[in-house]
Amino acid sequence: MQLVSLASLLGVVVVALGMVLTPGPNMVYLASRSISQGRRAGLVSLAGVALGFIVYLLAAAAGLSALFVAVPEAYQVVKLAGAAYLAWLAWQMLRPGGGSPFEPRDLAPHSPRRLFGMGVVTNLLNPKIALMYAALIPQFVDPALGAAWWQFLQLGTAQIVVAVTVNALIVLTSAALAGFLTRHPRVLQAQRFASGTLLGFFAAKMATSRPHS
C-alpha cells in the first residue's frame, strides 16, 4: 500500500485549516463551554468532537463517497442542507445584534459525560464536516495509488490532526480572547463581520459545487 502524495496531503491540510478556522457548530460549542465552564470542560468536549471525526473517517473509508457518486441526489440533499445551515450561521453573525462564538454566555454546567456526548453529537451533525468527508477529501484520492480506503485513512488522519490541534488552541485561549473582545467592541464587530462573511462564502461555494467522479 502506497502513501498519498505530498501535494494531496498538503491540499487536505490547507482545506482543513480553512474549515476549522471558519466559525461553525464545533467552534461555537467548544468556545462557549470553555468560557462558561473552564478549559477542562472544553477539553472534555473536544475529546467528543475528536471521536466524531473518527466516526466520519471510518465511514468515509468504508465507502461514504461511493454512495454520493452512485446516488447524486443524496449528494445534492447533503450539499444544499449544509449550505443552508452555513448561510443561517452567517446571518446570525451579520444581522444587527448578532453574536460571536467568543461572546460570554450564561450556560448551566454540564457533567463530563454530557460534555463528551454533546461534543460527539455536535460534530456528527456539523454540515461542514459532512461535506469535508463526502465531497472535499475525495478530490485528493488518486485511483492510481490503489485502495481508496487506505488513502482516506491517511488524508482523514491529517485532517483530524489539524482540526484537533486548532480546536485545542481555541479551548485554551477562548477565555482570554473573550475578555479581550469584551474590552474592544470594535474588534468584536470586525470579528463578527469577517466570520459571517467567510461563512457566507463557504455557503455559496457549497451550494454551487459539483461532485467529482
Backbone as a printed PyTorch tensor [residue, N CA C, xyz], in Angstrom:
tensor([[[  0.8480,  -1.2020,   0.0000],
         [  0.0000,   0.0000,   0.0000],
         [  0.8770,   1.2440,   0.0000]],

        [[  0.5440,   2.1510,  -0.9000],
         [  1.3720,   3.3410,  -1.0690],
         [  0.8790,   4.4990,  -0.2080]],

        [[  1.8090,   5.4090,   0.0570],
         [  1.4520,   6.6410,   0.7530],
         [  0.8890,   7.6380,  -0.2530]],

        [[  0.0030,   8.4980,   0.2100],
         [ -0.5410,   9.5370,  -0.6670],
         [  0.5630,  10.5350,  -1.0000]],

        [[  0.3670,  11.2860,  -2.0690],
         [  1.3770,  12.2550,  -2.4740],
         [  1.4200,  13.4180,  -1.4910]],

        [[  2.5660,  14.0700,  -1.4430],
         [  2.7180,  15.2330,  -0.5720],
         [  1.7510,  16.3390,  -0.9800]],

        [[  1.5070,  16.4830,  -2.2790],
         [  0.5810,  17.5110,  -2.7630],
         [ -0.8320,  17.2630,  -2.2420]],

        [[ -1.2660,  16.0040,  -2.2570],
         [ -2.5990,  15.6810,  -1.7470],
         [ -2.6780,  15.9250,  -0.2480]],

        [[ -1.6310,  15.5340,   0.4690],
         [ -1.6120,  15.7240,   1.9180],
         [ -1.6670,  17.2080,   2.2710]],

        [[ -0.8650,  18.0210,   1.5840],
         [ -0.8700,  19.4630,   1.8400],
         [ -2.2000,  20.0860,   1.4380]],

        [[ -2.7950,  19.5760,   0.3760],
         [ -4.1050,  20.0810,  -0.0460],
         [ -5.1490,  19.8820,   1.0320]],

        [[ -5.1710,  18.6860,   1.6340],
         [ -6.1280,  18.4100,   2.7080],
         [ -5.8420,  19.2770,   3.9250]],

        [[ -4.5580,  19.4780,   4.2330],
         [ -4.1910,  20.3190,   5.3770],
         [ -4.7000,  21.7450,   5.1820]],

        [[ -4.5380,  22.2900,   3.9800],
         [ -4.9990,  23.6540,   3.7000],
         [ -6.5220,  23.7380,   3.8130]],

        [[ -7.2210,  22.7650,   3.2210],
         [ -8.6860,  22.7550,   3.3040],
         [ -9.1370,  22.6230,   4.7560]],

        [[ -8.4830,  21.7340,   5.5150],
         [ -8.8460,  21.5220,   6.9170],
         [ -8.6340,  22.7990,   7.7340]],

        [[ -7.5510,  23.5100,   7.4690],
         [ -7.2900,  24.7680,   8.1780],
         [ -8.3760,  25.7950,   7.8680]],

        [[ -8.7270,  25.9110,   6.5920],
         [ -9.7720,  26.8630,   6.2140],
         [-11.0980,  26.5430,   6.8780]],

        [[-11.4300,  25.2530,   6.9590],
         [-12.7110,  24.8630,   7.5470],
         [-12.7200,  25.0670,   9.0610]],

        [[-11.6450,  24.6880,   9.7500],
         [-11.6440,  24.7660,  11.2140],
         [-11.5590,  26.2070,  11.6970]],

        [[-10.9580,  27.0940,  10.8970],
         [-10.8500,  28.4900,  11.3010],
         [-12.1020,  29.2960,  10.9730]],

        [[-13.0220,  28.6930,  10.2390],
         [-14.2930,  29.3470,   9.9390],
         [-15.2990,  28.9740,  11.0200]],

        [[-15.8650,  29.9360,  11.7300],
         [-16.7960,  29.6100,  12.8210],
         [-17.9470,  28.7180,  12.3690]],

        [[-18.2160,  27.7190,  13.1530],
         [-19.3010,  26.7910,  12.8880],
         [-19.7280,  26.1440,  14.1930]],

        [[-20.5090,  25.0790,  14.1260],
         [-21.0140,  24.4380,  15.3480],
         [-19.9320,  24.0150,  16.3250]],

        [[-18.8390,  23.4130,  15.8150],
         [-17.7840,  22.9630,  16.7240],
         [-17.1490,  24.1300,  17.4760]],

        [[-16.7990,  25.1880,  16.7460],
         [-16.1600,  26.3340,  17.3810],
         [-17.0910,  26.9860,  18.3970]],

        [[-18.3550,  27.1550,  18.0190],
         [-19.3190,  27.7740,  18.9310],
         [-19.4510,  26.9600,  20.2150]],

        [[-19.5870,  25.6350,  20.0630],
         [-19.7750,  24.7910,  21.2480],
         [-18.5280,  24.7770,  22.1290]],

        [[-17.3630,  24.5760,  21.5210],
         [-16.1320,  24.4990,  22.3070],
         [-15.8040,  25.8240,  22.9800]],

        [[-15.9630,  26.9230,  22.2530],
         [-15.6530,  28.2330,  22.8330],
         [-16.6150,  28.5630,  23.9650]],

        [[-17.9080,  28.3340,  23.7490],
         [-18.8940,  28.6860,  24.7790],
         [-18.7020,  27.8470,  26.0320]],

        [[-18.4010,  26.5570,  25.8820],
         [-18.1960,  25.6980,  27.0440],
         [-16.9010,  26.0710,  27.7800]],

        [[-15.8590,  26.4050,  27.0290],
         [-14.5900,  26.7800,  27.6550],
         [-14.7190,  28.0740,  28.4310]],

        [[-15.4630,  29.0350,  27.8780],
         [-15.6370,  30.3240,  28.5410],
         [-16.5110,  30.1900,  29.7810]],

        [[-17.6120,  29.4240,  29.6590],
         [-18.5750,  29.3550,  30.7600],
         [-18.1930,  28.3450,  31.8350]],

        [[-17.4630,  27.2750,  31.4490],
         [-17.2210,  26.1890,  32.4040],
         [-15.7400,  25.8670,  32.6010]],

        [[-14.8580,  26.5250,  31.8680],
         [-13.4320,  26.3230,  32.0690],
         [-12.7780,  25.4430,  31.0100]],

        [[-11.4450,  25.4840,  31.0080],
         [-10.6820,  24.7610,  30.0000],
         [-10.8760,  23.2540,  30.0740]],

        [[-10.9820,  22.7260,  31.2950],
         [-11.1440,  21.2740,  31.4280],
         [-12.4160,  20.8170,  30.7380]],

        [[-13.5110,  21.5520,  30.9260],
         [-14.7650,  21.2080,  30.2630],
         [-14.6090,  21.2980,  28.7450]],

        [[-13.8680,  22.3270,  28.2980],
         [-13.6460,  22.4650,  26.8650],
         [-12.8560,  21.3080,  26.2900]],

        [[-11.8650,  20.8170,  27.0230],
         [-11.0540,  19.7020,  26.5410],
         [-11.8500,  18.3990,  26.5270]],

        [[-12.7320,  18.2060,  27.5170],
         [-13.5980,  17.0210,  27.5000],
         [-14.5280,  17.0760,  26.2940]],

        [[-15.0780,  18.2500,  26.0250],
         [-15.9340,  18.4180,  24.8500],
         [-15.1430,  18.1550,  23.5740]],

        [[-13.9010,  18.6040,  23.5410],
         [-13.0500,  18.3910,  22.3650],
         [-12.7920,  16.9080,  22.1400]],

        [[-12.6640,  16.1340,  23.2150],
         [-12.4830,  14.6820,  23.0630],
         [-13.6910,  14.0750,  22.3430]],

        [[-14.8860,  14.5610,  22.6650],
         [-16.0730,  14.0950,  21.9650],
         [-16.0680,  14.4970,  20.5010]],

        [[-15.6470,  15.7280,  20.2280],
         [-15.5400,  16.1980,  18.8440],
         [-14.5580,  15.3160,  18.0660]],

        [[-13.4370,  14.9720,  18.7010],
         [-12.4350,  14.1260,  18.0420],
         [-13.0160,  12.7640,  17.6950]],

        [[-13.8310,  12.1930,  18.5950],
         [-14.4710,  10.9110,  18.2960],
         [-15.4110,  11.0470,  17.0920]],

        [[-16.1050,  12.1740,  17.0000],
         [-16.9620,  12.4100,  15.8490],
         [-16.1750,  12.4110,  14.5470]],

        [[-14.9640,  13.0070,  14.5640],
         [-14.1030,  12.9880,  13.3830],
         [-13.7490,  11.5500,  12.9980]],

        [[-13.4310,  10.7410,  14.0030],
         [-13.0460,   9.3500,  13.7330],
         [-14.2040,   8.5790,  13.1140]],

        [[-15.4300,   8.8270,  13.5910],
         [-16.6080,   8.1690,  13.0140],
         [-16.7420,   8.5390,  11.5440]],

        [[-16.5940,   9.8240,  11.2300],
         [-16.6700,  10.2530,   9.8320],
         [-15.5670,   9.6020,   9.0020]],

        [[-14.3650,   9.5300,   9.5470],
         [-13.2500,   8.9500,   8.8150],
         [-13.5160,   7.4760,   8.4950]],

        [[-13.9860,   6.7210,   9.4730],
         [-14.2650,   5.3040,   9.2460],
         [-15.3860,   5.1200,   8.2320]],

        [[-16.4020,   5.9800,   8.3030],
         [-17.4980,   5.8940,   7.3360],
         [-17.0020,   6.1990,   5.9250]],

        [[-16.1220,   7.1930,   5.8160],
         [-15.5710,   7.5480,   4.5060],
         [-14.7260,   6.4080,   3.9560]],

        [[-13.8970,   5.8250,   4.8240],
         [-13.0500,   4.7130,   4.3850],
         [-13.8910,   3.5080,   3.9680]],

        [[-15.0870,   3.3840,   4.5510],
         [-15.9620,   2.2550,   4.2250],
         [-16.7720,   2.4910,   2.9580]],

        [[-16.6650,   3.6860,   2.3840],
         [-17.3390,   3.8940,   1.0990],
         [-18.3860,   4.9750,   1.0830]],

        [[-18.3250,   5.9540,   2.0080],
         [-19.3190,   7.0290,   2.0080],
         [-19.2910,   7.8080,   0.6970]],

        [[-18.0880,   8.0990,   0.1940],
         [-18.0160,   8.8730,  -1.0490],
         [-18.6050,   8.1140,  -2.2210]],

        [[-18.4630,   6.7690,  -2.2130],
         [-19.0280,   5.9710,  -3.2890],
         [-20.5490,   6.0950,  -3.3240]],

        [[-21.1670,   6.2440,  -2.1450],
         [-22.6160,   6.4170,  -2.0880],
         [-23.0420,   7.6780,  -2.8270]],

        [[-22.2920,   8.7480,  -2.6370],
         [-22.6620,  10.0110,  -3.2800],
         [-22.4210,   9.9830,  -4.7860]],

        [[-21.4630,   9.1720,  -5.2280],
         [-21.2670,   9.0130,  -6.6670],
         [-22.3940,   8.1820,  -7.2620]],

        [[-22.8000,   7.1200,  -6.5410],
         [-23.8550,   6.2380,  -7.0380],
         [-25.2270,   6.8890,  -6.9580]],

        [[-25.4260,   7.7380,  -5.9490],
         [-26.7340,   8.3910,  -5.7560],
         [-26.5050,   9.9060,  -5.7060]],

        [[-26.4020,  10.5600,  -6.8590],
         [-26.1300,  12.0060,  -6.8790],
         [-27.1680,  12.8250,  -6.1170]],

        [[-28.4200,  12.3210,  -6.0720],
         [-29.4650,  13.0550,  -5.3480],
         [-29.1290,  13.1750,  -3.8680]],

        [[-28.5210,  12.1280,  -3.2990],
         [-28.1380,  12.1690,  -1.8810],
         [-27.0780,  13.2420,  -1.6570]],

        [[-26.1370,  13.3320,  -2.5980],
         [-25.1090,  14.3760,  -2.5030],
         [-25.7540,  15.7580,  -2.5320]],

        [[-26.7230,  15.9420,  -3.4340],
         [-27.3870,  17.2430,  -3.5570],
         [-28.1090,  17.6280,  -2.2680]],

        [[-28.7790,  16.6540,  -1.6570],
         [-29.5100,  16.9330,  -0.4210],
         [-28.5580,  17.3750,   0.6820]],

        [[-27.4590,  16.6080,   0.8730],
         [-26.4960,  16.9420,   1.9240],
         [-25.8380,  18.2870,   1.6310]],

        [[-25.4840,  18.5000,   0.3560],
         [-24.8090,  19.7370,  -0.0280],
         [-25.6940,  20.9550,   0.2250]],

        [[-26.9440,  20.9020,  -0.2170],
         [-27.8300,  22.0590,  -0.0730],
         [-28.2140,  22.2830,   1.3890]],

        [[-28.3930,  21.1850,   2.1360],
         [-28.7070,  21.3300,   3.5580],
         [-27.5320,  21.9710,   4.2900]],

        [[-26.3140,  21.5370,   3.9630],
         [-25.1350,  22.1210,   4.5800],
         [-24.9700,  23.5840,   4.2210]],

        [[-25.1990,  23.9230,   2.9440],
         [-25.0830,  25.3140,   2.5030],
         [-26.1080,  26.1940,   3.2030]],

        [[-27.3350,  25.6910,   3.3410],
         [-28.3900,  26.4640,   4.0040],
         [-28.0400,  26.6960,   5.4780]],

        [[-27.4740,  25.6840,   6.1130],
         [-27.1180,  25.8130,   7.5230],
         [-25.9930,  26.8330,   7.7120]],

        [[-24.9920,  26.7820,   6.8470],
         [-23.9060,  27.7520,   6.9380],
         [-24.4040,  29.1660,   6.6530]],

        [[-25.3390,  29.2900,   5.7100],
         [-25.9050,  30.6080,   5.4150],
         [-26.6600,  31.1440,   6.6320]],

        [[-27.3560,  30.2650,   7.3440],
         [-28.0790,  30.6760,   8.5550],
         [-27.0960,  31.1400,   9.6270]],

        [[-25.9770,  30.3990,   9.7880],
         [-24.9600,  30.8090,  10.7590],
         [-24.3650,  32.1680,  10.3790]],

        [[-24.1430,  32.3740,   9.0710],
         [-23.6040,  33.6560,   8.6150],
         [-24.5640,  34.7880,   8.9590]],

        [[-25.8590,  34.5720,   8.7410],
         [-26.8530,  35.6090,   9.0470],
         [-26.8870,  35.8960,  10.5390]],

        [[-26.7510,  34.8610,  11.3690],
         [-26.7620,  35.0600,  12.8150],
         [-25.6210,  35.9760,  13.2640]],

        [[-24.5110,  35.9580,  12.5480],
         [-23.3770,  36.8220,  12.9110],
         [-23.4720,  38.2030,  12.2840]],

        [[-24.0200,  38.2730,  11.0680],
         [-24.0300,  39.5450,  10.3490],
         [-25.2350,  40.4170,  10.6860]],

        [[-26.3150,  39.8120,  11.1450],
         [-27.5210,  40.5950,  11.4320],
         [-27.2760,  41.5410,  12.6070]],

        [[-28.0180,  42.6360,  12.6590],
         [-27.8960,  43.5520,  13.8110],
         [-28.1500,  42.8050,  15.1250]],

        [[-27.2500,  42.9710,  16.0610],
         [-27.3940,  42.2840,  17.3410],
         [-26.9340,  40.8440,  17.3080]],

        [[-26.2940,  40.4390,  16.2040],
         [-25.8140,  39.0720,  16.0930],
         [-24.7000,  38.7810,  17.0810]],

        [[-24.3800,  37.4950,  17.2490],
         [-23.4090,  37.1010,  18.2600],
         [-22.0950,  36.6360,  17.6740]],

        [[-21.1480,  36.3620,  18.5490],
         [-19.8250,  35.8500,  18.1950],
         [-19.5810,  34.5800,  19.0080]],

        [[-18.8220,  33.6150,  18.4540],
         [-18.5130,  32.4080,  19.2220],
         [-17.8030,  32.7040,  20.5380]],

        [[-17.1400,  33.8750,  20.6260],
         [-16.3330,  34.1910,  21.8050],
         [-17.0070,  35.1720,  22.7510]],

        [[-18.2840,  35.4380,  22.5480],
         [-19.0080,  36.2750,  23.4940],
         [-19.4060,  35.4390,  24.7070]],

        [[-19.1670,  35.9250,  25.9190],
         [-19.5320,  35.1680,  27.1180],
         [-21.0290,  34.8670,  27.1500]],

        [[-21.3650,  33.6340,  27.5750],
         [-22.7590,  33.2240,  27.6860],
         [-22.9880,  32.6150,  29.0630]],

        [[-24.1970,  32.7870,  29.5670],
         [-24.5780,  32.1500,  30.8310],
         [-25.0950,  30.7610,  30.5230]],

        [[-24.3100,  29.7310,  30.7680],
         [-24.7050,  28.3610,  30.4640],
         [-24.6600,  27.5210,  31.7340]],

        [[-25.6670,  26.6750,  31.8980],
         [-25.6720,  25.7610,  33.0430],
         [-24.5460,  24.7510,  32.8810]],

        [[-23.8160,  24.4350,  33.9550],
         [-22.7070,  23.4730,  33.8380],
         [-23.2010,  22.0790,  33.4530]],

        [[-22.4060,  21.3830,  32.6470],
         [-22.7180,  20.0160,  32.2360],
         [-21.7360,  19.0410,  32.8740]],

        [[-22.1750,  17.8140,  33.0750],
         [-21.2890,  16.7710,  33.5920],
         [-20.2880,  16.3740,  32.5000]],

        [[-19.1420,  15.7680,  32.8780],
         [-18.1740,  15.3270,  31.8700],
         [-18.7990,  14.4090,  30.8210]],

        [[-19.6910,  13.5010,  31.2550],
         [-20.3260,  12.5870,  30.2880],
         [-21.1510,  13.3620,  29.2680]],

        [[-21.8910,  14.3610,  29.7430],
         [-22.7060,  15.1450,  28.8230],
         [-21.8460,  16.0180,  27.9270]],

        [[-20.7770,  16.5810,  28.4730],
         [-19.8600,  17.3780,  27.6600],
         [-19.3000,  16.5400,  26.5130]],

        [[-18.8550,  15.3240,  26.8330],
         [-18.2890,  14.4360,  25.8250],
         [-19.3520,  14.0750,  24.7870]],

        [[-20.5370,  13.7080,  25.2670],
         [-21.6090,  13.3080,  24.3520],
         [-22.0460,  14.4370,  23.4420]],

        [[-22.1530,  15.6460,  23.9860],
         [-22.5380,  16.7870,  23.1650],
         [-21.4520,  17.1180,  22.1460]],

        [[-20.1910,  16.8950,  22.5120],
         [-19.1060,  17.1000,  21.5570],
         [-19.2330,  16.1590,  20.3680]],

        [[-19.5510,  14.8850,  20.6500],
         [-19.7400,  13.9010,  19.5760],
         [-20.9090,  14.3120,  18.6830]],

        [[-22.0540,  14.6040,  19.3050],
         [-23.2600,  14.9280,  18.5370],
         [-23.0710,  16.2050,  17.7230]],

        [[-22.4840,  17.2310,  18.3430],
         [-22.2660,  18.4950,  17.6330],
         [-21.4460,  18.2860,  16.3710]],

        [[-20.4060,  17.4420,  16.4580],
         [-19.5690,  17.2040,  15.2880],
         [-20.2750,  16.3400,  14.2490]],

        [[-20.9960,  15.3120,  14.6910],
         [-21.6840,  14.4360,  13.7460],
         [-22.7700,  15.1890,  12.9710]],

        [[-23.3520,  16.2190,  13.5830],
         [-24.4000,  17.0000,  12.9160],
         [-23.8480,  18.2530,  12.2440]],

        [[-22.5250,  18.3680,  12.2000],
         [-21.8800,  19.5410,  11.6100],
         [-21.8410,  19.3910,  10.0850]],

        [[-22.5750,  20.2130,   9.3420],
         [-22.6010,  20.0570,   7.8720],
         [-21.2480,  20.2950,   7.2260]],

        [[-20.4080,  21.1230,   7.8430],
         [-19.0780,  21.3680,   7.2660],
         [-18.2590,  20.0770,   7.2440]],

        [[-18.3410,  19.2900,   8.3200],
         [-17.5550,  18.0600,   8.3910],
         [-18.1390,  17.0070,   7.4550]],

        [[-19.4660,  16.9400,   7.3610],
         [-20.0950,  16.0010,   6.4250],
         [-19.6310,  16.2710,   5.0000]],

        [[-19.6170,  17.5460,   4.6180],
         [-19.1740,  17.8990,   3.2710],
         [-17.6800,  17.6740,   3.1000]],

        [[-16.9070,  17.8770,   4.1670],
         [-15.4640,  17.6450,   4.1140],
         [-15.1730,  16.2050,   3.6880]],

        [[-15.8450,  15.2450,   4.3350],
         [-15.5650,  13.8380,   4.0590],
         [-16.3200,  13.3060,   2.8520]],

        [[-17.4630,  13.9030,   2.5420],
         [-18.2570,  13.4000,   1.4310],
         [-17.8540,  13.9970,   0.0910]],

        [[-17.3480,  15.2410,   0.1070],
         [-17.1190,  15.9220,  -1.1650],
         [-15.7290,  16.5170,  -1.3330]],

        [[-15.0630,  16.9090,  -0.2530],
         [-13.7790,  17.5960,  -0.4000],
         [-12.5950,  16.6350,  -0.3840]],

        [[-12.5030,  15.7970,   0.6520],
         [-11.3740,  14.8620,   0.7300],
         [-11.3200,  13.9110,  -0.4740]],

        [[-12.4760,  13.4170,  -0.9770],
         [-12.4090,  12.5290,  -2.1510],
         [-11.6830,  13.1320,  -3.3500]],

        [[-11.6380,  14.4580,  -3.4360],
         [-10.9450,  15.0990,  -4.5550],
         [ -9.4380,  14.8440,  -4.5150]],

        [[ -8.9130,  14.4640,  -3.3580],
         [ -7.4700,  14.2440,  -3.2190],
         [ -7.0990,  12.7600,  -3.2470]],

        [[ -8.0850,  11.9070,  -3.4880],
         [ -7.8220,  10.4700,  -3.6000],
         [ -7.4360,  10.1580,  -5.0440]],

        [[ -6.2830,   9.5100,  -5.2200],
         [ -5.7670,   9.1920,  -6.5560],
         [ -5.9600,   7.7010,  -6.8430]],

        [[ -6.8580,   7.3370,  -7.7940],
         [ -7.0900,   5.9230,  -8.0950],
         [ -5.8160,   5.1760,  -8.4940]],

        [[ -4.8340,   5.8870,  -9.0220],
         [ -3.5990,   5.2320,  -9.4580],
         [ -2.7770,   4.7040,  -8.2820]],

        [[ -3.0720,   5.1870,  -7.0690],
         [ -2.3030,   4.7680,  -5.8960],
         [ -2.9060,   3.5650,  -5.1840]],

        [[ -3.9640,   3.0080,  -5.7510],
         [ -4.5280,   1.7980,  -5.1550],
         [ -5.7260,   2.0660,  -4.2610]],

        [[ -5.8470,   1.2730,  -3.1880],
         [ -7.0420,   1.2500,  -2.3400],
         [ -7.4430,   2.6360,  -1.8460]],

        [[ -8.6920,   3.0090,  -2.1500],
         [ -9.1880,   4.3180,  -1.7350],
         [ -9.3030,   4.4100,  -0.2200]],

        [[ -9.6780,   3.2870,   0.4330],
         [ -9.8690,   3.3360,   1.8860],
         [ -8.5700,   3.6590,   2.6140]],

        [[ -7.4370,   3.1630,   2.0780],
         [ -6.1430,   3.4330,   2.6950],
         [ -5.7730,   4.9030,   2.5340]],

        [[ -6.0770,   5.4700,   1.3680],
         [ -5.8150,   6.8930,   1.1470],
         [ -6.7040,   7.7490,   2.0440]],

        [[ -7.9740,   7.3320,   2.2010],
         [ -8.8810,   8.0610,   3.0930],
         [ -8.3450,   8.0750,   4.5150]],

        [[ -7.8140,   6.9560,   4.9750],
         [ -7.2880,   6.8940,   6.3380],
         [ -6.1320,   7.8800,   6.5100]],

        [[ -5.2520,   7.9460,   5.5130],
         [ -4.1210,   8.8690,   5.6070],
         [ -4.5830,  10.3270,   5.5690]],

        [[ -5.4120,  10.6550,   4.5790],
         [ -5.8630,  12.0370,   4.4170],
         [ -6.7540,  12.4640,   5.5790]],

        [[ -7.6300,  11.5550,   6.0140],
         [ -8.5090,  11.8750,   7.1280],
         [ -7.7470,  12.0650,   8.4250]],

        [[ -6.6950,  11.2750,   8.6230],
         [ -5.8660,  11.4430,   9.8180],
         [ -5.2090,  12.8150,   9.8280]],

        [[ -4.7450,  13.2750,   8.6730],
         [ -4.1460,  14.6140,   8.5830],
         [ -5.1770,  15.6760,   8.9390]],

        [[ -6.3980,  15.5130,   8.4310],
         [ -7.4680,  16.4750,   8.7380],
         [ -7.7710,  16.4940,  10.2330]],

        [[ -7.8110,  15.3180,  10.8510],
         [ -8.1260,  15.2330,  12.2800],
         [ -7.0280,  15.8970,  13.1100]],

        [[ -5.7770,  15.6620,  12.7530],
         [ -4.6580,  16.2740,  13.4930],
         [ -4.7610,  17.7960,  13.4330]],

        [[ -5.0250,  18.3410,  12.2410],
         [ -5.1520,  19.7930,  12.0840],
         [ -6.3290,  20.3140,  12.9030]],

        [[ -7.4850,  19.6760,  12.7520],
         [ -8.6980,  20.1570,  13.4090],
         [ -8.5880,  20.0930,  14.9310]],

        [[ -8.0760,  18.9890,  15.4510],
         [ -7.9710,  18.8400,  16.9070],
         [ -6.9430,  19.8250,  17.4740]],

        [[ -5.8390,  20.0330,  16.7610],
         [ -4.8200,  20.9740,  17.2330],
         [ -5.3700,  22.3960,  17.3050]],

        [[ -6.0300,  22.8350,  16.2310],
         [ -6.5850,  24.1900,  16.2060],
         [ -7.6900,  24.3370,  17.2430]],

        [[ -8.5540,  23.3360,  17.3470],
         [ -9.6370,  23.4140,  18.3320],
         [ -9.0940,  23.4110,  19.7630]],

        [[ -7.9930,  22.6970,  20.0090],
         [ -7.3820,  22.7180,  21.3390],
         [ -6.8800,  24.1260,  21.6680]],

        [[ -6.2990,  24.8020,  20.6790],
         [ -5.8490,  26.1810,  20.8880],
         [ -7.0350,  27.0980,  21.1710]],

        [[ -8.1550,  26.8560,  20.4930],
         [ -9.3700,  27.6430,  20.7420],
         [ -9.8470,  27.4450,  22.1750]],

        [[ -9.8500,  26.1890,  22.6350],
         [-10.2760,  25.8880,  24.0060],
         [ -9.3770,  26.6050,  25.0140]],

        [[ -8.0660,  26.5490,  24.7820],
         [ -7.1190,  27.0940,  25.7460],
         [ -7.0890,  28.6260,  25.7680]],

        [[ -7.5140,  29.2500,  24.6850],
         [ -7.4270,  30.7190,  24.6040],
         [ -8.7810,  31.4170,  24.5990]],

        [[ -9.8740,  30.6500,  24.6280],
         [-11.2120,  31.2570,  24.4980],
         [-11.4880,  32.2980,  25.5740]],

        [[-11.1730,  31.9690,  26.8300],
         [-11.4880,  32.8960,  27.9220],
         [-10.7250,  34.2080,  27.7630]],

        [[ -9.4290,  34.1140,  27.4420],
         [ -8.6300,  35.3250,  27.2600],
         [ -9.1180,  36.1250,  26.0610]],

        [[ -9.4600,  35.4270,  24.9710],
         [ -9.9390,  36.1130,  23.7730],
         [-11.2820,  36.7760,  24.0170]],

        [[-12.1450,  36.0960,  24.7760],
         [-13.4490,  36.6680,  25.0960],
         [-13.2870,  37.9530,  25.9040]],

        [[-12.3630,  37.9380,  26.8750],
         [-12.1190,  39.1430,  27.6710],
         [-11.5780,  40.2850,  26.8270]],

        [[-10.6700,  39.9630,  25.9090],
         [-10.1090,  40.9940,  25.0260],
         [-11.1950,  41.6000,  24.1420]],

        [[-12.0550,  40.7450,  23.5520],
         [-13.1060,  41.2410,  22.6650],
         [-14.1470,  42.0650,  23.4290]],

        [[-14.3910,  41.7020,  24.6890],
         [-15.3380,  42.4690,  25.5010],
         [-14.8060,  43.8750,  25.7560]],

        [[-13.4980,  43.9720,  25.9530],
         [-12.8900,  45.2800,  26.2070],
         [-12.7030,  46.1010,  24.9360]],

        [[-12.7930,  45.4370,  23.7770],
         [-12.5970,  46.1300,  22.4940],
         [-13.7730,  45.8060,  21.5640]],

        [[-14.9080,  46.4690,  21.7630],
         [-16.1140,  46.1470,  20.9880],
         [-15.9450,  46.2970,  19.4810]],

        [[-15.0910,  47.2130,  19.0430],
         [-14.8970,  47.3750,  17.5990],
         [-14.2060,  46.1500,  16.9980]],

        [[-13.2620,  45.5800,  17.7480],
         [-12.6040,  44.3610,  17.2830],
         [-13.6180,  43.2240,  17.2310]],

        [[-14.5090,  43.1700,  18.2180],
         [-15.5560,  42.1580,  18.2360],
         [-16.4530,  42.2910,  17.0080]],

        [[-16.8300,  43.5170,  16.6610],
         [-17.6610,  43.7380,  15.4790],
         [-16.9320,  43.3040,  14.2140]],

        [[-15.6320,  43.6190,  14.1370],
         [-14.8440,  43.2230,  12.9630],
         [-14.7470,  41.7040,  12.8760]],

        [[-14.5790,  41.0420,  14.0350],
         [-14.5010,  39.5820,  14.0470],
         [-15.8090,  38.9680,  13.5890]],

        [[-16.9360,  39.5330,  14.0450],
         [-18.2430,  39.0380,  13.6130],
         [-18.4270,  39.2090,  12.1170]],

        [[-18.0360,  40.3750,  11.6060],
         [-18.2020,  40.6450,  10.1750],
         [-17.3490,  39.6920,   9.3370]],

        [[-16.0730,  39.5260,   9.7470],
         [-15.1780,  38.6410,   8.9990],
         [-15.6770,  37.1970,   9.0450]],

        [[-16.1060,  36.7440,  10.2330],
         [-16.5870,  35.3730,  10.3750],
         [-17.8620,  35.1500,   9.5650]],

        [[-18.8000,  36.0900,   9.6480],
         [-20.0410,  35.9620,   8.8990],
         [-19.8050,  35.9620,   7.4060]],

        [[-18.8770,  36.8100,   6.9440],
         [-18.5670,  36.8620,   5.5120],
         [-17.9560,  35.5480,   5.0360]],

        [[-17.0260,  34.9860,   5.8290],
         [-16.4090,  33.7170,   5.4600],
         [-17.4440,  32.5890,   5.4280]],

        [[-18.3390,  32.5800,   6.4040],
         [-19.3920,  31.5660,   6.4040],
         [-20.2680,  31.6920,   5.1710]],

        [[-20.6100,  32.9260,   4.8150],
         [-21.4180,  33.1380,   3.6200],
         [-20.7010,  32.6610,   2.3690]],

        [[-19.3720,  32.8950,   2.3100],
         [-18.5860,  32.4340,   1.1640],
         [-18.6250,  30.9130,   1.0590]],

        [[-18.4080,  30.2260,   2.1990],
         [-18.4450,  28.7680,   2.1830],
         [-19.8400,  28.2490,   1.8210]],

        [[-20.8760,  28.9330,   2.2810],
         [-22.2400,  28.5160,   1.9480],
         [-22.4620,  28.5970,   0.4470]],

        [[-22.0440,  29.7040,  -0.1730],
         [-22.2000,  29.8610,  -1.6200],
         [-21.3740,  28.8390,  -2.3830]],

        [[-20.1590,  28.5790,  -1.8860],
         [-19.2750,  27.6110,  -2.5590],
         [-19.8630,  26.2150,  -2.4810]],

        [[-20.4110,  25.8310,  -1.3260],
         [-21.0340,  24.5270,  -1.2010],
         [-22.2430,  24.3920,  -2.1190]],

        [[-23.0640,  25.4340,  -2.1580],
         [-24.2940,  25.3810,  -2.9500],
         [-24.0200,  25.2240,  -4.4330]],

        [[-22.8750,  25.7400,  -4.8960],
         [-22.5790,  25.7180,  -6.3290],
         [-21.5580,  24.6600,  -6.7240]],

        [[-21.0440,  23.8980,  -5.7450],
         [-20.0300,  22.8930,  -6.0600],
         [-20.6620,  21.6810,  -6.7470]],

        [[-19.8390,  20.9580,  -7.4720],
         [-20.2970,  19.7430,  -8.1630],
         [-19.4940,  18.5400,  -7.6760]],

        [[-20.1460,  17.3700,  -7.5990],
         [-19.4170,  16.1830,  -7.1530],
         [-18.3710,  15.7600,  -8.1670]],

        [[-17.2530,  15.2020,  -7.6790],
         [-16.2010,  14.6910,  -8.5480],
         [-16.3890,  13.1890,  -8.7310]],

        [[-16.0370,  12.7240,  -9.8770],
         [-16.1730,  11.2890, -10.1350],
         [-15.0580,  10.5190,  -9.4400]]])
